Amino acid sequence: MPVRRLDPILIDRIAAGEVVERPSSAVKELVENALDAGAKRIDVAIEEGGRKLIRVIDDGCGMDENDLALAVERHATSKIPDGDLTNIATLGFRGEALPSIAAVSDLTIDTRAAGSSHGASIRVEAGRLHGLRPGNWPGGTRIEARDLFAATPARLKFLKTDRAETTAVADVVKRLAMAHPHVRFSFANGGALLEYAACGEDSGARADRIAQVLGEEFAANAVHIEALRENFRLSGLAGLPTYNRGNAQMQYVYVNGRPVRDKLFAGAIRAAYLDFLSHDRHPAAVLFLECDPAEVDVNVHPAKAEVRFRDSGLVRGLVVGALKQALAGASHRSSDGNAQKALHMIGARSFDPAARRPAAANWDWRLSPSAPQRLEESPQTQLLRPAPAADARAQETPATPLDLDAPLGAARAQIHETYIVAQTRDGLVIVDQHAAHERLVYEKLKRQREANGVARQILLIPAVVELDGGRMDALLPAMTELAELGLVVESFGPGAVLVRETPAILGEVDAARLVADIADLLAEEGDARGLSRRLDHVLATCACHHSVRAGRRLSPPEMNALLREMEITPGAGQCNHGRPTYVELKLSDIEKLFGRK
């Protein structure tokens, strides 16, 4: 088959397939162009999930006729003024966004440069230019893309439902809005409207915008991140471990203002929360990394969704270290949402008459307002009633002022032999005794491991593990670090290693499988944390099985000792699985429930 040149329009459509995967991709490119143009207000509107119409209006610097004519040509951009690809200070620079969108839609651009006496307009339909003409647009730029993918029906049929595509577009607007709090954003889809007012440019503007987008609940249950290492600065908000999610959709990462989805950051966030969350729960975080543009390559992905750093290990260490330090500083904070949910549930049950009304199937005549008042229950009926579930033995000993002034207060009762009720100066605290003691035992086991090292067990018959070249190259430099964690391996000729000792706490383990898994992790992430994670998981399991169980009756001194130890233990606000260990209710909130305030 002879080689031939492709048609220019076909070339544009192939390029569009890399840049414009779905309507949200087009919206992302257009909004980023508006931000690079210095816009202070950006309005986004779509119809039918973006299939029928995508409209982006901004009040940026606009374009004159010459710039507009070049803007719809491939590899034409204003974002590399000196041609230096290592110094990119804008959100995008590939020069393919507008021509790619124009190749798969009916694109119209109306614009007017600042200070110009008139505007200009251009239309490109499925890659065919209809010419440049004068326009009357007042200022900034309006871009409309109609009938997206109409010229490429194969791509059109792979789009999801209108609702799913609308959600994807809304997510793009949210991500870009959080990175640019000084800009007013609006998003309309038919009758639905999403609007974020400009938050200014002061130090608190970013936190205000995050609260606008993600809600006040996230802001109330997050800790501030601020860290600096060499030429990299990390800032943002990270959710408390108790404020977790079933997926990673609430993790937002930005590099020099550019939203990215990168496995380096995903792995670093997961590693930082490893001690606090189970494997099926995910933290919420909004992180901003700022660095010299020369330290990061933002051109490794057609849609600019991934980045590559010169020193990825430094960046990973910065993210993990900053998150761990912030979480350690908030180790005694439990999710505020848990207390609010408790108050809401109590309030609903206290004031909702329907909540008190028994179901018809379980109706008890004695509860009826019309029931005879002179009938008395027999002594036998009294014996059938269950005993009270509260153990108030702590009341026998008066609470000391020292315990009352402590953060978790003085133990006053044990409820259902599972929950400790403690009294503070301005409220009460309810503690889950099993979850709390599980965290205490886990931290104690970790301290013992750090102080005494990891005990090893010698294999009776050393295991030979065969590895390919890539995994061997990743494993051999980490042998010393692995030995400190209890796994002793040594080279055994080309393509193989010999396992002589394994961590004793792992018990009987498949050494070959363990080494292969660690080698895979080393090849992917470049560190030996895989074995450390395995050891931490074993310690967490041991802590769970050796902690105070629900159903065990505790004495007042035991309850107070548990509270005091929680106050000095890192991460005591949540158990190893991310569940809260206690809920604090302020006296003022309780008084509101009973109408005292």
Sequence and secondary structure as in RCSB ss.txt:
>XXXX:A:sequence
MPVRRLDPILIDRIAAGEVVERPSSAVKELVENALDAGAKRIDVAIEEGGRKLIRVIDDGCGMDENDLALAVERH
ATSKIPDGDLTNIATLGFRGEALPSIAAVSDLTIDTRAAGSSHGASIRVEAGRLHGLRPGNWPGGTRIEARDLFA
ATPARLKFLKTDRAETTAVADVVKRLAMAHPHVRFSFANGGALLEYAACGEDSGARADRIAQVLGEEFAANAVHI
EALRENFRLSGLAGLPTYNRGNAQMQYVYVNGRPVRDKLFAGAIRAAYLDFLSHDRHPAAVLFLECDPAEVDVNV
HPAKAEVRFRDSGLVRGLVVGALKQALAGASHRSSDGNAQKALHMIGARSFDPAARRPAAANWDWRLSPSAPQRL
EESPQTQLLRPAPAADARAQETPATPLDLDAPLGAARAQIHETYIVAQTRDGLVIVDQHAAHERLVYEKLKRQRE
ANGVARQILLIPAVVELDGGRMDALLPAMTELAELGLVVESFGPGAVLVRETPAILGEVDAARLVADIADLLAEE
GDARGLSRRLDHVLATCACHHSVRAGRRLSPPEMNALLREMEITPGAGQCNHGRPTYVELKLSDIEKLFGRK
>XXXX:A:secstr
       HHHHHHHHHHHH SSHHHHHHHHHHHHHHTT SEEEEEEEGGGTSEEEEEE S    HHHHHHHTSTT
  SS TT  TT   SS  SS HHHHHHHTSEEEEEEE TT SSEEEEEEETTEEEEEEEE   SEEEEEEESTTT
T HHHHTT   HHHHHHHHHHHHHHHHHH TTSEEEEEETTEEEEE    SSTTHHHHHHHHHH HHHHHTEEEE
EEEETTEEEEEEEE TTSEESSSTTEEEEETTEEE  HHHHHHHHHHTTTTS TT EE EEEEEE  GGGEE  S
STTS   EETTHHHHHHHHHHHHHHHHHHTTT   HHHHHHHHHHHHHHHH HHHHS  GGG  GGGSTTS SS 
   HHHHHHS   SEE GGGGS   HHHHHSTT EEEEEETTTEEEEEETTEEEEEEHHHHHHHHHHHHHHHHHH
HH   EEEEEEEEEEE  HHHHHHHGGGHHHHHHTT EEEE STTEEEEEEEEGGG S  HHHHHHHHHHHHHHH
SSSHHHHHHHHHHHHHHHHHHS  TT    HHHHHHHHHHHHTSTTTTB TTS BSEEEEEHHHHHHHTT  
